[in-house]
């Protein structure tokens, strides 16, 4: 996640296909290296750092390309793509467990490294949007100049909407990985067998996978306010975390996993969609990279919850703190509409005529002077 801004800028400069494929190759090499690791320190570098860098390069271009490829069905496309992550987690967890029991963890990692060939093949489908024969115009060169990129990067951190959006997501993502790391052990502490406890994660993954597609379809509707939908999802997740100390039976935790998968799906699929909506196409790659960096705060949730368990003998306090932060994030999101109105009033809006011919015309002296406004058909022209 920390490498998000770097992978976003490299995607803009070199292309989504190239960066995605390079990321997949880095993951393959790092997993192979991890399978030969002899110490935990080596694993921190190979499976922690290198796999993290490769995952950033492989993941970020896909999210950027979805926002650029799709307009009317952007949320649905994002939901379908992100449901693949949930489905992959379900399949790979079971497959990984089987391979470890039969072949050992080293051989299991080598097999998974081979499976990364599928990601390399998928990377070749990231076709550039500009058709063959397309020639960059003077305006295109200005837009991609180093000075313009620097201004865009710097302007993001002066945008109140972006700052609120980043702060809210940093708060709500603190507890994102806590259930995936500690929920099974939390269930075991309550006297539930390990085999039954893993079913909670299965239900969570299934509900999340299905909900991502359904919510993607729903959020494409013009009747749905995506920002409010995301806000409701964040609040619902927070309330579920706050109620975790009251859930002490297997059935209650199964329902918790089901509802958490549904609630979190709404927030998860709308992260790239709302980043695009709030920041625009030009600033999307850099904004999404910064978003991933801020979301790296989610890495601190599981260690904090584990530390709370070591101190108190229970994971409850870790879930409760994460829930409180989600509720706070919901309140912070309420300021985005106000910030958007403030940003809009500070802009100078100038109406101009757009020549869709996209050709640079030679200036001639027979063009009449600009003396008055005149409406021509549905366009506003200057006469």
C-alpha positions as CSV (number, residue, x, y, z in Angstrom):
1,X,0.0,0.0,0.0
2,X,2.9,2.4,0.7
3,X,4.1,1.9,-2.9
4,X,0.6,3.0,-4.2
5,X,1.8,6.5,-5.3
6,X,4.8,5.0,-7.1
7,X,2.8,2.3,-8.9
8,X,0.2,4.9,-9.9
9,X,2.8,7.3,-11.4
10,X,4.6,4.4,-13.2
11,X,1.2,3.3,-14.6
12,X,0.6,6.8,-16.0
13,X,4.1,7.0,-17.5
14,X,4.7,3.4,-18.8
15,X,1.2,1.9,-19.1
16,X,-1.0,-0.4,-17.0
17,X,0.0,-3.5,-19.0
18,X,3.7,-3.1,-18.4
19,X,3.5,-2.3,-14.7
20,X,1.0,-5.1,-14.0
21,X,3.1,-7.7,-15.6
22,X,6.3,-6.5,-13.9
23,X,4.4,-6.7,-10.6
24,X,3.3,-10.3,-11.2
25,X,6.9,-11.3,-12.1
26,X,8.1,-9.7,-8.8
27,X,5.5,-11.7,-6.9
28,X,6.6,-14.9,-8.6
29,X,10.3,-14.3,-7.8
30,X,9.5,-13.3,-4.2
31,X,7.3,-16.3,-3.5
32,X,9.9,-18.7,-4.9
33,X,12.6,-17.0,-2.7
34,X,10.3,-17.4,0.3
35,X,10.0,-21.1,-0.3
36,X,13.8,-21.4,0.3
37,X,13.9,-19.1,3.3
38,X,15.7,-20.5,6.3
39,X,14.9,-17.7,8.8
40,X,12.0,-15.5,9.7
41,X,14.1,-12.5,8.9
42,X,14.4,-13.6,5.3
43,X,10.7,-14.1,5.0
44,X,10.2,-10.5,6.2
45,X,12.1,-9.3,3.2
46,X,10.9,-11.8,0.5
47,X,7.3,-12.5,1.5
48,X,6.8,-9.1,3.3
49,X,8.6,-6.4,1.4
50,X,9.1,-7.9,-2.1
51,X,5.6,-9.5,-2.3
52,X,4.2,-6.2,-1.1
53,X,5.9,-4.2,-3.8
54,X,4.9,-6.7,-6.5
55,X,1.3,-6.7,-5.3
56,X,1.2,-2.9,-5.4
57,X,2.4,-2.9,-9.0
58,X,0.0,-5.7,-10.0
59,X,-3.1,-4.3,-8.2
60,X,-3.0,-0.6,-8.7
61,X,-3.1,-0.5,-12.6
62,X,-6.2,-2.7,-12.5
63,X,-8.1,-0.2,-10.3
64,X,-7.0,2.7,-12.5
65,X,-7.9,1.0,-15.7
66,X,-11.5,0.1,-14.5
67,X,-12.2,3.8,-13.8
68,X,-10.9,4.7,-17.3
69,X,-12.5,1.9,-19.2
70,X,-16.0,2.2,-17.8
71,X,-18.3,5.2,-17.5
72,X,-22.0,4.1,-17.1
73,X,-21.2,0.7,-15.5
74,X,-18.1,1.7,-13.5
75,X,-19.4,0.5,-10.1
76,X,-20.6,-2.8,-11.4
77,X,-17.3,-3.4,-13.2
78,X,-15.4,-2.6,-10.0
79,X,-17.7,-4.9,-8.0
80,X,-17.1,-7.8,-10.4
81,X,-13.3,-7.3,-10.4
82,X,-13.1,-7.0,-6.6
83,X,-15.4,-10.0,-6.1
84,X,-12.6,-11.9,-7.8
85,X,-10.4,-11.1,-4.9
86,X,-12.9,-12.5,-2.5
87,X,-13.4,-15.6,-4.6
88,X,-9.6,-16.1,-4.9
89,X,-9.2,-15.8,-1.1
90,X,-11.8,-18.5,-0.6
91,X,-10.3,-20.9,-3.1
92,X,-6.7,-20.3,-2.2
93,X,-7.2,-20.6,1.5
94,X,-8.6,-24.1,1.1
95,X,-6.1,-25.1,-1.6
96,X,-3.2,-23.7,0.4
97,X,-4.2,-25.6,3.5
98,X,-4.5,-28.9,1.5
99,X,-1.1,-28.4,-0.2
100,X,0.6,-27.7,3.1
101,X,-0.9,-30.8,4.7
102,X,0.1,-33.0,1.7
103,X,3.3,-31.4,0.3
104,X,4.5,-28.9,3.0
105,X,4.5,-25.2,3.0
106,X,7.6,-24.8,0.8
107,X,6.2,-26.8,-2.1
108,X,2.8,-25.0,-1.6
109,X,4.5,-21.6,-2.2
110,X,6.2,-22.9,-5.3
111,X,2.9,-24.1,-6.8
112,X,1.4,-20.7,-6.0
113,X,4.3,-19.0,-7.7
114,X,3.5,-21.0,-10.8
115,X,-0.1,-19.9,-10.6
116,X,1.0,-16.2,-11.0
117,X,1.4,-17.0,-14.7
118,X,-2.3,-16.4,-14.9
119,X,-1.8,-12.9,-13.7
120,X,0.8,-12.2,-16.3
121,X,-1.5,-13.5,-19.0
122,X,-4.3,-11.3,-17.6
123,X,-1.9,-8.3,-17.6
124,X,-1.7,-8.5,-21.4
125,X,-5.4,-7.6,-21.6
126,X,-4.8,-4.1,-20.3
127,X,-5.0,-2.5,-23.7
128,X,-4.3,1.3,-23.9
129,X,-7.3,3.4,-24.6
130,X,-5.6,5.4,-27.4
131,X,-6.2,3.6,-30.7
132,X,-3.3,2.8,-33.1
133,X,-2.2,5.7,-35.2
134,X,-3.2,8.2,-32.5
135,X,-0.9,11.2,-32.4
136,X,-0.5,13.3,-29.3
137,X,-1.5,16.8,-29.6
138,X,0.1,19.9,-28.1
139,X,-2.6,19.9,-25.4
140,X,-1.8,16.2,-24.6
141,X,1.9,17.1,-24.2
142,X,1.0,19.9,-21.9
143,X,-1.2,17.7,-19.7
144,X,1.6,15.1,-19.2
145,X,4.4,17.5,-18.8
146,X,6.5,17.2,-15.5
147,X,5.4,20.6,-14.4
148,X,1.7,19.8,-14.8
149,X,2.1,16.5,-13.0
150,X,3.8,18.2,-10.1
151,X,1.0,20.8,-9.9
152,X,-1.6,18.0,-9.9
153,X,0.2,16.0,-7.1
154,X,0.7,19.1,-5.0
155,X,-2.9,20.3,-5.5
156,X,-4.4,17.1,-4.1
157,X,-3.1,17.9,-0.6
158,X,-4.6,21.4,-0.8
159,X,-8.0,20.0,-1.8
160,X,-10.3,19.8,1.3
161,X,-12.5,17.1,-0.3
162,X,-9.4,14.9,-0.8
163,X,-8.2,15.5,2.7
164,X,-11.5,14.6,4.2
165,X,-11.8,11.5,2.0
166,X,-8.3,10.3,2.9
167,X,-8.9,10.9,6.7
168,X,-12.2,9.0,6.7
169,X,-10.7,6.0,4.9
170,X,-7.7,6.0,7.1
171,X,-9.9,5.7,10.1
172,X,-12.3,3.1,8.8
173,X,-9.5,0.9,7.3
174,X,-7.7,0.5,10.7
175,X,-9.9,-2.5,11.5
176,X,-10.2,-4.0,7.9
177,X,-7.8,-6.9,8.4
178,X,-8.7,-7.7,12.0
179,X,-11.3,-10.3,11.3
180,X,-9.1,-12.0,8.7
181,X,-6.3,-12.4,11.2
182,X,-8.0,-12.9,14.6
183,X,-11.7,-13.9,14.1
184,X,-10.9,-17.6,14.0
185,X,-8.8,-17.5,17.1
186,X,-11.4,-15.3,18.8
187,X,-14.0,-18.0,18.1
188,X,-11.6,-20.7,19.5
189,X,-11.2,-18.7,22.7
190,X,-15.0,-18.9,23.0
191,X,-14.9,-22.7,22.9
192,X,-15.6,-23.2,19.2
193,X,-13.6,-25.8,17.4
194,X,-11.1,-24.7,14.8
195,X,-12.9,-26.5,12.0
196,X,-16.2,-24.8,12.8
197,X,-14.4,-21.4,13.3
198,X,-13.0,-21.5,9.7
199,X,-16.6,-21.7,8.4
200,X,-17.2,-18.2,9.8
201,X,-14.5,-16.9,7.4
202,X,-16.0,-19.0,4.6
203,X,-19.4,-17.3,5.1
204,X,-17.7,-13.9,5.3
205,X,-15.9,-14.5,2.0
206,X,-19.0,-15.8,0.2
207,X,-21.2,-12.9,1.4
208,X,-18.5,-10.4,0.5
209,X,-18.0,-11.8,-3.0
210,X,-21.7,-11.9,-3.9
211,X,-22.4,-8.5,-2.3
212,X,-19.7,-6.8,-4.2
213,X,-21.4,-7.7,-7.5
214,X,-24.8,-6.8,-6.3
215,X,-23.8,-3.5,-4.8
216,X,-21.8,-2.6,-7.9
217,X,-25.0,-3.0,-9.9
218,X,-27.0,-1.0,-7.4
219,X,-24.5,1.9,-7.2
220,X,-24.6,2.4,-11.0
221,X,-28.2,3.6,-10.6
222,X,-28.6,7.4,-10.8
223,X,-31.1,7.2,-7.9
224,X,-28.3,6.0,-5.5
225,X,-26.0,8.6,-3.9
226,X,-22.7,6.7,-3.8
227,X,-21.2,8.8,-1.1
228,X,-24.2,8.2,1.3
229,X,-24.2,4.5,0.4
230,X,-20.5,4.3,1.3
231,X,-21.2,6.2,4.5
232,X,-23.9,3.7,5.5
233,X,-21.6,0.8,4.9
234,X,-18.8,2.3,7.0
235,X,-21.3,2.9,9.9
236,X,-22.7,-0.6,9.6
237,X,-19.2,-2.2,9.8
238,X,-18.5,-0.1,12.9
239,X,-21.6,-1.2,14.7
240,X,-20.9,-4.8,13.9
241,X,-17.4,-4.5,15.5
242,X,-18.9,-2.7,18.6
243,X,-21.3,-5.6,19.1
244,X,-18.6,-8.3,18.9
245,X,-18.3,-8.7,22.7
246,X,-22.0,-9.7,22.9
247,X,-21.6,-12.5,20.2
248,X,-20.4,-15.6,22.1
249,X,-22.0,-18.5,20.2
250,X,-21.1,-20.2,16.9
251,X,-24.4,-19.2,15.3
252,X,-24.0,-15.5,16.4
253,X,-20.5,-15.4,14.8
254,X,-21.8,-17.0,11.6
255,X,-24.4,-14.2,11.4
256,X,-21.6,-11.7,12.2
257,X,-19.5,-13.0,9.3
258,X,-22.5,-12.9,6.9
259,X,-23.4,-9.3,7.8
260,X,-19.8,-8.1,7.8
261,X,-19.2,-9.4,4.3
262,X,-22.3,-7.5,3.1
263,X,-21.5,-4.3,4.9
264,X,-17.8,-4.1,4.0
265,X,-18.5,-4.8,0.3
266,X,-20.3,-1.5,0.0
267,X,-17.3,0.4,1.2
268,X,-14.7,-1.7,-0.6
269,X,-16.0,-1.5,-4.1
270,X,-16.7,2.2,-3.8
271,X,-13.2,3.2,-2.8
272,X,-11.9,3.5,-6.4
273,X,-15.2,4.6,-7.8
274,X,-15.7,7.5,-5.3
275,X,-12.0,8.5,-5.7
276,X,-12.7,8.9,-9.4
277,X,-15.9,10.7,-8.8
278,X,-14.4,13.1,-6.3
279,X,-11.0,13.7,-7.9
280,X,-11.7,13.3,-11.6
281,X,-10.0,11.3,-14.3
282,X,-6.8,13.4,-14.5
283,X,-6.0,13.1,-10.8
284,X,-7.3,9.6,-10.3
285,X,-4.0,7.7,-10.7
286,X,-2.1,9.8,-8.2
287,X,-5.1,10.1,-5.8
288,X,-5.6,6.4,-5.8
289,X,-1.9,5.9,-5.1
290,X,-2.1,8.2,-2.1
291,X,-5.3,6.5,-0.9
292,X,-3.5,3.1,-0.8
293,X,-0.7,4.7,1.2
294,X,-3.1,6.0,3.8
295,X,-4.9,2.7,3.8
296,X,-1.7,1.1,4.9
297,X,-2.9,2.1,8.4
298,X,-4.9,-1.1,8.2
299,X,-1.7,-3.0,8.7
300,X,-1.7,-1.8,12.3
301,X,-5.1,-3.1,13.2
302,X,-4.2,-6.8,13.6
303,X,-1.0,-6.2,15.7
304,X,-2.9,-3.8,18.0
305,X,-5.7,-6.3,18.5
306,X,-3.2,-9.1,19.1
307,X,-1.5,-6.8,21.7
308,X,-4.8,-6.2,23.4
309,X,-5.4,-10.0,23.5
310,X,-1.9,-10.5,25.1
311,X,-2.7,-7.8,27.7
312,X,-6.3,-8.7,28.5
313,X,-6.8,-12.3,27.3
314,X,-9.5,-11.2,24.8
315,X,-9.7,-9.8,21.3
316,X,-12.8,-7.8,22.2
317,X,-11.1,-4.5,22.9
318,X,-9.4,-4.5,19.5
319,X,-12.7,-5.0,17.7
320,X,-14.3,-2.3,19.8
321,X,-11.6,0.3,19.0
322,X,-11.9,-0.5,15.3
323,X,-15.7,-0.1,15.5
324,X,-15.4,3.3,17.2
325,X,-13.0,4.5,14.5
326,X,-15.5,3.4,11.8
327,X,-18.3,5.4,13.5
328,X,-15.9,8.4,13.6
329,X,-15.1,7.9,9.9
330,X,-18.8,7.9,9.1
331,X,-19.1,11.3,10.8
332,X,-16.0,12.7,9.0
333,X,-17.6,11.6,5.6
334,X,-20.5,13.8,6.4
335,X,-18.3,16.9,5.7
336,X,-17.6,16.0,2.1
337,X,-20.8,17.5,0.6
338,X,-20.0,20.7,2.4
339,X,-16.4,20.7,1.2
340,X,-17.6,20.0,-2.4
341,X,-19.9,23.0,-2.3
342,X,-17.1,25.2,-1.0
343,X,-14.7,24.0,-3.7
344,X,-17.3,24.6,-6.4
345,X,-17.9,28.2,-5.3
346,X,-14.2,28.9,-5.4
347,X,-13.8,27.9,-9.0
348,X,-14.1,30.3,-11.9
349,X,-16.3,28.7,-14.5
350,X,-15.7,29.8,-18.1
351,X,-17.9,28.7,-20.9
352,X,-16.0,28.2,-24.2
353,X,-16.8,26.6,-27.5
354,X,-15.2,23.2,-28.1
355,X,-14.0,22.4,-31.6
356,X,-14.4,18.6,-31.8
357,X,-12.4,18.6,-35.0
358,X,-9.2,18.3,-32.9
359,X,-7.2,20.0,-35.5
360,X,-5.0,23.1,-35.1
361,X,-6.3,25.7,-37.6
362,X,-4.2,28.4,-39.1
363,X,-5.2,31.8,-37.9
364,X,-6.5,34.1,-40.7
365,X,-7.2,37.8,-40.8
366,X,-10.8,37.4,-42.1
367,X,-12.1,36.2,-38.7
368,X,-14.5,38.9,-37.4
369,X,-13.6,40.6,-34.0
370,X,-15.1,39.3,-30.7
371,X,-17.9,41.7,-30.3
372,X,-20.9,39.9,-29.0
373,X,-22.2,36.5,-27.8
374,X,-24.4,34.5,-30.1
375,X,-26.2,31.2,-29.8
376,X,-25.7,28.8,-32.7
377,X,-27.9,25.7,-32.4
378,X,-27.2,24.1,-29.1
379,X,-23.7,25.6,-28.7
380,X,-22.6,29.0,-27.5
381,X,-20.3,30.8,-29.9
382,X,-18.5,34.1,-30.0
383,X,-19.1,36.5,-32.9
